[in-house]
């Protein structure tokens, strides 16, 4: 049974979701208001640039932050920024005893694929030039989870040293929308509307086919990728994107863990400062990160 706070959050989100008629600039501004979520204390926040990509870096001050997390925010590739996700990322960083860099990659439709992935690769290479890759995690939620996978594949194909592990929350891995949960769970997920996925996918992919592995990493060759944790809920519109990813990653020889939370929705760990279920999810993810990127 979900907590009282989770039930309240579900109702609040259901009333606040935009529709396709809402202008994209209004939707972007609304998502950036997630910056009002309480940021964790005992963390230093700095605006900076990594690999030429604007970013916010959060550094815990009460622990030895000997790891580094490159965090790729969600928002269907058309919304979101470091401001919308810094509270989530900083909470993860504290629990994982890591510095976290949340990048402001270029968004569609102004900058369609592969602009976002190019930015993610550039940011990772900058960080990997200063931090041992065995102590780096790439993480992301929703579109950021898909971008995490596409970035890993791009780095692998280019011969770059890969990070220690990956953590993806409710990853959007199939922009064709072929997963059955897009329809069967549409009425249960208070965080995302399936009709918005289709229009966002078209804006992001532009002239690239939606089933291209760079756009939809569910269809990519996943062999050789580092261990990954996939975390999502059973009331998730993109549940099939996660379950199929776990199956295909395991078939490719990747060490993969699938963490499913009953009655939870799209990117529910976002509310770790409010809901106990979200706090527990981030603690689980932090243990995974610490286990796969041990201190030197």
LOSEVO-750333 format. One record per residue (C-alpha): residue number from 1; residue in one letter; x, y, z. Coordinates in nm, 2 decimals. Example, Ala and Ser with C-alpha at 12.3 -4.5 7.8 and 13.67 -1.06 7.14 Angstrom:
# LOSEVO-750333
<site num="1" residuo="a" u="1.23" v="-0.45" w="0.78"/>
<site num="2" residuo="s" u="1.37" v="-0.11" w="0.71"/>
***
This chain:
# LOSEVO-750333
<site num="1" residuo="x" u="0.00" v="0.00" w="0.00"/>
<site num="2" residuo="x" u="0.13" v="0.34" w="-0.09"/>
<site num="3" residuo="x" u="0.20" v="0.61" w="0.17"/>
<site num="4" residuo="x" u="-0.05" v="0.89" w="0.25"/>
<site num="5" residuo="x" u="0.20" v="1.14" w="0.10"/>
<site num="6" residuo="x" u="0.23" v="0.94" w="-0.22"/>
<site num="7" residuo="x" u="-0.15" v="0.94" w="-0.26"/>
<site num="8" residuo="x" u="-0.16" v="1.31" w="-0.21"/>
<site num="9" residuo="x" u="0.12" v="1.36" w="-0.47"/>
<site num="10" residuo="x" u="-0.06" v="1.14" w="-0.72"/>
<site num="11" residuo="x" u="-0.38" v="1.36" w="-0.70"/>
<site num="12" residuo="x" u="-0.18" v="1.68" w="-0.72"/>
<site num="13" residuo="x" u="0.00" v="1.58" w="-1.03"/>
<site num="14" residuo="x" u="-0.31" v="1.46" w="-1.21"/>
<site num="15" residuo="x" u="-0.45" v="1.81" w="-1.18"/>
<site num="16" residuo="x" u="-0.13" v="1.98" w="-1.30"/>
<site num="17" residuo="x" u="-0.05" v="1.80" w="-1.62"/>
<site num="18" residuo="x" u="-0.04" v="2.02" w="-1.94"/>
<site num="19" residuo="x" u="-0.19" v="1.91" w="-2.27"/>
<site num="20" residuo="x" u="-0.07" v="1.94" w="-2.63"/>
<site num="21" residuo="x" u="-0.22" v="2.28" w="-2.67"/>
<site num="22" residuo="x" u="0.00" v="2.44" w="-2.41"/>
<site num="23" residuo="x" u="0.29" v="2.63" w="-2.58"/>
<site num="24" residuo="x" u="0.63" v="2.47" w="-2.53"/>
<site num="25" residuo="x" u="0.77" v="2.78" w="-2.36"/>
<site num="26" residuo="x" u="0.50" v="2.77" w="-2.10"/>
<site num="27" residuo="x" u="0.56" v="2.40" w="-2.05"/>
<site num="28" residuo="x" u="0.93" v="2.46" w="-2.01"/>
<site num="29" residuo="x" u="0.87" v="2.73" w="-1.75"/>
<site num="30" residuo="x" u="0.63" v="2.50" w="-1.56"/>
<site num="31" residuo="x" u="0.89" v="2.22" w="-1.55"/>
<site num="32" residuo="x" u="1.16" v="2.46" w="-1.43"/>
<site num="33" residuo="x" u="0.94" v="2.54" w="-1.13"/>
<site num="34" residuo="x" u="1.04" v="2.20" w="-1.00"/>
<site num="35" residuo="x" u="1.34" v="2.40" w="-0.87"/>
<site num="36" residuo="x" u="1.10" v="2.49" w="-0.59"/>
<site num="37" residuo="x" u="1.14" v="2.14" w="-0.46"/>
<site num="38" residuo="x" u="1.36" v="2.16" w="-0.15"/>
<site num="39" residuo="x" u="1.73" v="2.12" w="-0.23"/>
<site num="40" residuo="x" u="1.92" v="1.91" w="0.02"/>
<site num="41" residuo="x" u="2.14" v="2.09" w="0.27"/>
<site num="42" residuo="x" u="2.51" v="2.05" w="0.32"/>
<site num="43" residuo="x" u="2.57" v="2.07" w="-0.05"/>
<site num="44" residuo="x" u="2.75" v="2.34" w="-0.25"/>
<site num="45" residuo="x" u="2.59" v="2.43" w="-0.58"/>
<site num="46" residuo="x" u="2.79" v="2.59" w="-0.87"/>
<site num="47" residuo="x" u="2.69" v="2.70" w="-1.22"/>
<site num="48" residuo="x" u="2.96" v="2.59" w="-1.46"/>
<site num="49" residuo="x" u="3.03" v="2.44" w="-1.80"/>
<site num="50" residuo="x" u="3.16" v="2.09" w="-1.89"/>
<site num="51" residuo="x" u="3.28" v="2.01" w="-2.23"/>
<site num="52" residuo="x" u="3.12" v="2.34" w="-2.35"/>
<site num="53" residuo="x" u="2.78" v="2.24" w="-2.21"/>
<site num="54" residuo="x" u="2.62" v="2.45" w="-1.93"/>
<site num="55" residuo="x" u="2.57" v="2.27" w="-1.61"/>
<site num="56" residuo="x" u="2.51" v="2.28" w="-1.23"/>
<site num="57" residuo="x" u="2.75" v="2.09" w="-1.02"/>
<site num="58" residuo="x" u="2.64" v="1.99" w="-0.67"/>
<site num="59" residuo="x" u="2.91" v="1.88" w="-0.42"/>
<site num="60" residuo="x" u="2.82" v="1.73" w="-0.09"/>
<site num="61" residuo="x" u="3.01" v="1.89" w="0.20"/>
<site num="62" residuo="x" u="2.95" v="1.65" w="0.48"/>
<site num="63" residuo="x" u="3.09" v="1.34" w="0.31"/>
<site num="64" residuo="x" u="3.40" v="1.25" w="0.10"/>
<site num="65" residuo="x" u="3.26" v="1.28" w="-0.25"/>
<site num="66" residuo="x" u="3.51" v="1.05" w="-0.43"/>
<site num="67" residuo="x" u="3.27" v="0.95" w="-0.70"/>
<site num="68" residuo="x" u="3.12" v="1.15" w="-0.99"/>
<site num="69" residuo="x" u="2.77" v="1.13" w="-1.14"/>
<site num="70" residuo="x" u="2.69" v="1.27" w="-1.48"/>
<site num="71" residuo="x" u="2.31" v="1.33" w="-1.46"/>
<site num="72" residuo="x" u="2.10" v="1.37" w="-1.78"/>
<site num="73" residuo="x" u="1.76" v="1.52" w="-1.70"/>
<site num="74" residuo="x" u="1.43" v="1.41" w="-1.84"/>
<site num="75" residuo="x" u="1.16" v="1.62" w="-2.02"/>
<site num="76" residuo="x" u="1.09" v="1.43" w="-2.34"/>
<site num="77" residuo="x" u="1.40" v="1.59" w="-2.51"/>
<site num="78" residuo="x" u="1.20" v="1.92" w="-2.53"/>
<site num="79" residuo="x" u="1.17" v="2.03" w="-2.17"/>
<site num="80" residuo="x" u="1.38" v="2.03" w="-1.85"/>
<site num="81" residuo="x" u="1.70" v="2.18" w="-1.73"/>
<site num="82" residuo="x" u="1.95" v="2.14" w="-1.45"/>
<site num="83" residuo="x" u="1.72" v="2.36" w="-1.24"/>
<site num="84" residuo="x" u="1.43" v="2.12" w="-1.28"/>
<site num="85" residuo="x" u="1.64" v="1.82" w="-1.16"/>
<site num="86" residuo="x" u="1.90" v="1.96" w="-0.93"/>
<site num="87" residuo="x" u="1.71" v="1.86" w="-0.61"/>
<site num="88" residuo="x" u="1.68" v="1.50" w="-0.72"/>
<site num="89" residuo="x" u="2.04" v="1.48" w="-0.84"/>
<site num="90" residuo="x" u="2.18" v="1.64" w="-0.53"/>
<site num="91" residuo="x" u="1.99" v="1.40" w="-0.31"/>
<site num="92" residuo="x" u="2.13" v="1.11" w="-0.51"/>
<site num="93" residuo="x" u="2.48" v="1.26" w="-0.48"/>
<site num="94" residuo="x" u="2.47" v="1.28" w="-0.10"/>
<site num="95" residuo="x" u="2.35" v="0.92" w="-0.07"/>
<site num="96" residuo="x" u="2.61" v="0.79" w="-0.32"/>
<site num="97" residuo="x" u="2.89" v="1.01" w="-0.17"/>
<site num="98" residuo="x" u="2.95" v="1.17" w="-0.51"/>
<site num="99" residuo="x" u="2.98" v="1.50" w="-0.69"/>
<site num="100" residuo="x" u="2.69" v="1.53" w="-0.95"/>
<site num="101" residuo="x" u="2.70" v="1.73" w="-1.27"/>
<site num="102" residuo="x" u="2.35" v="1.80" w="-1.42"/>
<site num="103" residuo="x" u="2.40" v="1.92" w="-1.78"/>
<site num="104" residuo="x" u="2.19" v="2.16" w="-1.98"/>
<site num="105" residuo="x" u="2.20" v="1.98" w="-2.31"/>
<site num="106" residuo="x" u="2.04" v="2.13" w="-2.62"/>
<site num="107" residuo="x" u="1.66" v="2.07" w="-2.66"/>
<site num="108" residuo="x" u="1.44" v="1.99" w="-2.95"/>
<site num="109" residuo="x" u="1.27" v="2.12" w="-3.17"/>
<site num="110" residuo="x" u="1.54" v="2.39" w="-3.19"/>
<site num="111" residuo="x" u="1.81" v="2.12" w="-3.17"/>
<site num="112" residuo="x" u="1.69" v="1.78" w="-3.28"/>
<site num="113" residuo="x" u="1.89" v="1.45" w="-3.26"/>
<site num="114" residuo="x" u="2.18" v="1.40" w="-3.23"/>
<site num="115" residuo="x" u="2.25" v="1.74" w="-3.06"/>
<site num="116" residuo="x" u="2.15" v="1.62" w="-2.71"/>
<site num="117" residuo="x" u="2.37" v="1.31" w="-2.74"/>
<site num="118" residuo="x" u="2.66" v="1.51" w="-2.87"/>
<site num="119" residuo="x" u="2.64" v="1.73" w="-2.57"/>
<site num="120" residuo="x" u="2.62" v="1.43" w="-2.33"/>
<site num="121" residuo="x" u="2.93" v="1.27" w="-2.49"/>
<site num="122" residuo="x" u="3.12" v="1.60" w="-2.47"/>
<site num="123" residuo="x" u="3.03" v="1.65" w="-2.10"/>
<site num="124" residuo="x" u="3.14" v="1.29" w="-2.02"/>
<site num="125" residuo="x" u="3.47" v="1.32" w="-2.20"/>
<site num="126" residuo="x" u="3.54" v="1.64" w="-2.00"/>
<site num="127" residuo="x" u="3.47" v="1.47" w="-1.67"/>
<site num="128" residuo="x" u="3.65" v="1.15" w="-1.77"/>
<site num="129" residuo="x" u="3.96" v="1.37" w="-1.84"/>
<site num="130" residuo="x" u="3.96" v="1.47" w="-1.47"/>
<site num="131" residuo="x" u="3.80" v="1.17" w="-1.29"/>
<site num="132" residuo="x" u="3.89" v="0.80" w="-1.33"/>
<site num="133" residuo="x" u="3.60" v="0.65" w="-1.53"/>
<site num="134" residuo="x" u="3.58" v="0.36" w="-1.28"/>
<site num="135" residuo="x" u="3.44" v="0.62" w="-1.03"/>
<site num="136" residuo="x" u="3.19" v="0.78" w="-1.28"/>
<site num="137" residuo="x" u="2.82" v="0.69" w="-1.31"/>
<site num="138" residuo="x" u="2.60" v="0.81" w="-1.59"/>
<site num="139" residuo="x" u="2.24" v="0.85" w="-1.47"/>
<site num="140" residuo="x" u="1.92" v="1.00" w="-1.62"/>
<site num="141" residuo="x" u="1.54" v="0.99" w="-1.60"/>
<site num="142" residuo="x" u="1.28" v="0.95" w="-1.87"/>
<site num="143" residuo="x" u="1.44" v="1.10" w="-2.19"/>
<site num="144" residuo="x" u="1.75" v="1.14" w="-1.99"/>
<site num="145" residuo="x" u="1.75" v="0.76" w="-1.93"/>
<site num="146" residuo="x" u="1.73" v="0.70" w="-2.30"/>
<site num="147" residuo="x" u="2.00" v="0.96" w="-2.36"/>
<site num="148" residuo="x" u="2.21" v="0.78" w="-2.10"/>
<site num="149" residuo="x" u="2.19" v="0.46" w="-2.30"/>
<site num="150" residuo="x" u="2.25" v="0.63" w="-2.63"/>
<site num="151" residuo="x" u="2.55" v="0.81" w="-2.48"/>
<site num="152" residuo="x" u="2.70" v="0.48" w="-2.35"/>
<site num="153" residuo="x" u="2.66" v="0.32" w="-2.69"/>
<site num="154" residuo="x" u="2.82" v="0.63" w="-2.86"/>
<site num="155" residuo="x" u="3.12" v="0.62" w="-2.62"/>
<site num="156" residuo="x" u="3.16" v="0.24" w="-2.66"/>
<site num="157" residuo="x" u="3.16" v="0.27" w="-3.04"/>
<site num="158" residuo="x" u="3.41" v="0.55" w="-3.03"/>
<site num="159" residuo="x" u="3.65" v="0.35" w="-2.81"/>
<site num="160" residuo="x" u="3.62" v="0.58" w="-2.50"/>
<site num="161" residuo="x" u="3.66" v="0.43" w="-2.15"/>
<site num="162" residuo="x" u="3.32" v="0.36" w="-2.02"/>
<site num="163" residuo="x" u="3.19" v="0.46" w="-1.67"/>
<site num="164" residuo="x" u="3.16" v="0.22" w="-1.38"/>
<site num="165" residuo="x" u="2.78" v="0.19" w="-1.41"/>
<site num="166" residuo="x" u="2.46" v="0.34" w="-1.53"/>
<site num="167" residuo="x" u="2.14" v="0.43" w="-1.34"/>
<site num="168" residuo="x" u="1.82" v="0.50" w="-1.54"/>
<site num="169" residuo="x" u="1.49" v="0.60" w="-1.39"/>
<site num="170" residuo="x" u="1.18" v="0.53" w="-1.60"/>
<site num="171" residuo="x" u="1.39" v="0.54" w="-1.92"/>
<site num="172" residuo="x" u="1.23" v="0.64" w="-2.25"/>
<site num="173" residuo="x" u="1.39" v="0.38" w="-2.47"/>
<site num="174" residuo="x" u="1.14" v="0.33" w="-2.75"/>
<site num="175" residuo="x" u="1.02" v="0.65" w="-2.92"/>
<site num="176" residuo="x" u="0.81" v="0.44" w="-3.16"/>
<site num="177" residuo="x" u="0.57" v="0.39" w="-2.87"/>
<site num="178" residuo="x" u="0.53" v="0.02" w="-2.94"/>
<site num="179" residuo="x" u="0.53" v="-0.08" w="-2.57"/>
<site num="180" residuo="x" u="0.19" v="-0.20" w="-2.46"/>
<site num="181" residuo="x" u="0.20" v="-0.01" w="-2.13"/>
<site num="182" residuo="x" u="0.18" v="0.32" w="-2.33"/>
<site num="183" residuo="x" u="-0.19" v="0.24" w="-2.37"/>
<site num="184" residuo="x" u="-0.27" v="-0.01" w="-2.10"/>
<site num="185" residuo="x" u="-0.14" v="0.20" w="-1.81"/>
<site num="186" residuo="x" u="-0.23" v="0.55" w="-1.95"/>
<site num="187" residuo="x" u="-0.50" v="0.60" w="-1.70"/>
<site num="188" residuo="x" u="-0.28" v="0.50" w="-1.40"/>
<site num="189" residuo="x" u="0.02" v="0.72" w="-1.45"/>
<site num="190" residuo="x" u="-0.04" v="1.07" w="-1.32"/>
<site num="191" residuo="x" u="0.30" v="1.21" w="-1.44"/>
<site num="192" residuo="x" u="0.28" v="1.16" w="-1.82"/>
<site num="193" residuo="x" u="0.03" v="1.16" w="-2.10"/>
<site num="194" residuo="x" u="0.09" v="0.92" w="-2.39"/>
<site num="195" residuo="x" u="-0.02" v="1.17" w="-2.65"/>
<site num="196" residuo="x" u="0.25" v="1.41" w="-2.55"/>
<site num="197" residuo="x" u="0.51" v="1.13" w="-2.61"/>
<site num="198" residuo="x" u="0.43" v="1.10" w="-2.98"/>
<site num="199" residuo="x" u="0.46" v="1.48" w="-3.06"/>
<site num="200" residuo="x" u="0.78" v="1.51" w="-2.85"/>
<site num="201" residuo="x" u="0.93" v="1.21" w="-3.03"/>
<site num="202" residuo="x" u="0.87" v="1.36" w="-3.37"/>
<site num="203" residuo="x" u="1.02" v="1.69" w="-3.26"/>
<site num="204" residuo="x" u="1.33" v="1.52" w="-3.13"/>
<site num="205" residuo="x" u="1.39" v="1.27" w="-3.41"/>
<site num="206" residuo="x" u="1.31" v="1.52" w="-3.69"/>
<site num="207" residuo="x" u="1.44" v="1.34" w="-4.01"/>
<site num="208" residuo="x" u="1.58" v="1.04" w="-3.82"/>
<site num="209" residuo="x" u="1.36" v="0.73" w="-3.81"/>
<site num="210" residuo="x" u="1.20" v="0.68" w="-3.46"/>
<site num="211" residuo="x" u="1.34" v="0.32" w="-3.45"/>
<site num="212" residuo="x" u="1.70" v="0.44" w="-3.51"/>
<site num="213" residuo="x" u="1.91" v="0.29" w="-3.23"/>
<site num="214" residuo="x" u="2.05" v="0.64" w="-3.15"/>
<site num="215" residuo="x" u="1.70" v="0.77" w="-3.10"/>
<site num="216" residuo="x" u="1.54" v="0.46" w="-2.95"/>
<site num="217" residuo="x" u="1.83" v="0.27" w="-2.77"/>
<site num="218" residuo="x" u="1.60" v="-0.02" w="-2.69"/>
<site num="219" residuo="x" u="1.68" v="-0.13" w="-3.05"/>
<site num="220" residuo="x" u="2.06" v="-0.07" w="-3.01"/>
<site num="221" residuo="x" u="2.33" v="-0.33" w="-2.96"/>
<site num="222" residuo="x" u="2.38" v="-0.32" w="-2.59"/>
<site num="223" residuo="x" u="2.68" v="-0.56" w="-2.57"/>
<site num="224" residuo="x" u="2.97" v="-0.43" w="-2.37"/>
<site num="225" residuo="x" u="2.78" v="-0.17" w="-2.17"/>
<site num="226" residuo="x" u="2.86" v="-0.13" w="-1.80"/>
<site num="227" residuo="x" u="2.63" v="-0.27" w="-1.52"/>
<site num="228" residuo="x" u="2.30" v="-0.08" w="-1.51"/>
<site num="229" residuo="x" u="2.02" v="-0.03" w="-1.26"/>
<site num="230" residuo="x" u="1.67" v="0.03" w="-1.42"/>
<site num="231" residuo="x" u="1.42" v="0.17" w="-1.17"/>
<site num="232" residuo="x" u="1.05" v="0.23" w="-1.24"/>
<site num="233" residuo="x" u="0.70" v="0.17" w="-1.11"/>
<site num="234" residuo="x" u="0.42" v="-0.07" w="-1.19"/>
<site num="235" residuo="x" u="0.19" v="0.22" w="-1.28"/>
<site num="236" residuo="x" u="0.44" v="0.36" w="-1.53"/>
<site num="237" residuo="x" u="0.33" v="0.44" w="-1.89"/>
<site num="238" residuo="x" u="0.68" v="0.35" w="-2.00"/>
<site num="239" residuo="x" u="0.69" v="0.03" w="-1.80"/>
<site num="240" residuo="x" u="0.74" v="-0.18" w="-2.11"/>
<site num="241" residuo="x" u="1.04" v="0.04" w="-2.21"/>
<site num="242" residuo="x" u="1.21" v="-0.07" w="-1.89"/>
<site num="243" residuo="x" u="1.11" v="-0.44" w="-1.89"/>
<site num="244" residuo="x" u="1.21" v="-0.49" w="-2.25"/>
<site num="245" residuo="x" u="1.54" v="-0.30" w="-2.19"/>
<site num="246" residuo="x" u="1.62" v="-0.53" w="-1.90"/>
<site num="247" residuo="x" u="1.55" v="-0.84" w="-2.11"/>
<site num="248" residuo="x" u="1.76" v="-0.71" w="-2.40"/>
<site num="249" residuo="x" u="2.05" v="-0.59" w="-2.18"/>
<site num="250" residuo="x" u="2.06" v="-0.93" w="-2.01"/>
<site num="251" residuo="x" u="2.05" v="-1.11" w="-2.34"/>
<site num="252" residuo="x" u="2.35" v="-0.90" w="-2.45"/>
<site num="253" residuo="x" u="2.55" v="-1.00" w="-2.15"/>
<site num="254" residuo="x" u="2.51" v="-0.68" w="-1.95"/>
<site num="255" residuo="x" u="2.47" v="-0.70" w="-1.57"/>
<site num="256" residuo="x" u="2.13" v="-0.55" w="-1.52"/>
<site num="257" residuo="x" u="1.90" v="-0.50" w="-1.22"/>
<site num="258" residuo="x" u="1.54" v="-0.41" w="-1.26"/>
<site num="259" residuo="x" u="1.38" v="-0.24" w="-0.95"/>
<site num="260" residuo="x" u="1.00" v="-0.22" w="-0.98"/>
<site num="261" residuo="x" u="0.80" v="-0.03" w="-0.72"/>
<site num="262" residuo="x" u="0.43" v="-0.13" w="-0.67"/>
<site num="263" residuo="x" u="0.18" v="0.15" w="-0.76"/>
<site num="264" residuo="x" u="0.45" v="0.40" w="-0.84"/>
<site num="265" residuo="x" u="0.45" v="0.62" w="-1.15"/>
<site num="266" residuo="x" u="0.69" v="0.79" w="-1.40"/>
<site num="267" residuo="x" u="1.01" v="0.92" w="-1.23"/>
<site num="268" residuo="x" u="0.86" v="0.89" w="-0.89"/>
<site num="269" residuo="x" u="1.21" v="0.92" w="-0.72"/>
<site num="270" residuo="x" u="1.18" v="1.29" w="-0.82"/>
<site num="271" residuo="x" u="0.98" v="1.34" w="-0.50"/>
<site num="272" residuo="x" u="1.24" v="1.20" w="-0.25"/>
<site num="273" residuo="x" u="1.20" v="1.51" w="-0.03"/>
<site num="274" residuo="x" u="0.82" v="1.44" w="0.00"/>
<site num="275" residuo="x" u="0.75" v="1.07" w="-0.03"/>
<site num="276" residuo="x" u="0.91" v="0.78" w="0.16"/>
<site num="277" residuo="x" u="0.88" v="0.55" w="-0.15"/>
<site num="278" residuo="x" u="1.09" v="0.80" w="-0.35"/>
<site num="279" residuo="x" u="1.35" v="0.83" w="-0.07"/>
<site num="280" residuo="x" u="1.38" v="0.45" w="-0.05"/>
<site num="281" residuo="x" u="1.43" v="0.43" w="-0.43"/>
<site num="282" residuo="x" u="1.72" v="0.68" w="-0.42"/>
<site num="283" residuo="x" u="1.88" v="0.50" w="-0.13"/>
<site num="284" residuo="x" u="1.86" v="0.17" w="-0.33"/>
<site num="285" residuo="x" u="2.02" v="0.35" w="-0.63"/>
<site num="286" residuo="x" u="2.30" v="0.49" w="-0.42"/>
<site num="287" residuo="x" u="2.39" v="0.15" w="-0.29"/>
<site num="288" residuo="x" u="2.41" v="0.02" w="-0.64"/>
<site num="289" residuo="x" u="2.64" v="0.31" w="-0.74"/>
<site num="290" residuo="x" u="2.86" v="0.27" w="-0.44"/>
<site num="291" residuo="x" u="2.89" v="-0.10" w="-0.50"/>
<site num="292" residuo="x" u="3.00" v="-0.05" w="-0.86"/>
<site num="293" residuo="x" u="3.23" v="0.24" w="-0.81"/>
<site num="294" residuo="x" u="3.41" v="0.16" w="-0.48"/>
<site num="295" residuo="x" u="3.65" v="0.41" w="-0.32"/>
<site num="296" residuo="x" u="4.01" v="0.38" w="-0.44"/>
***
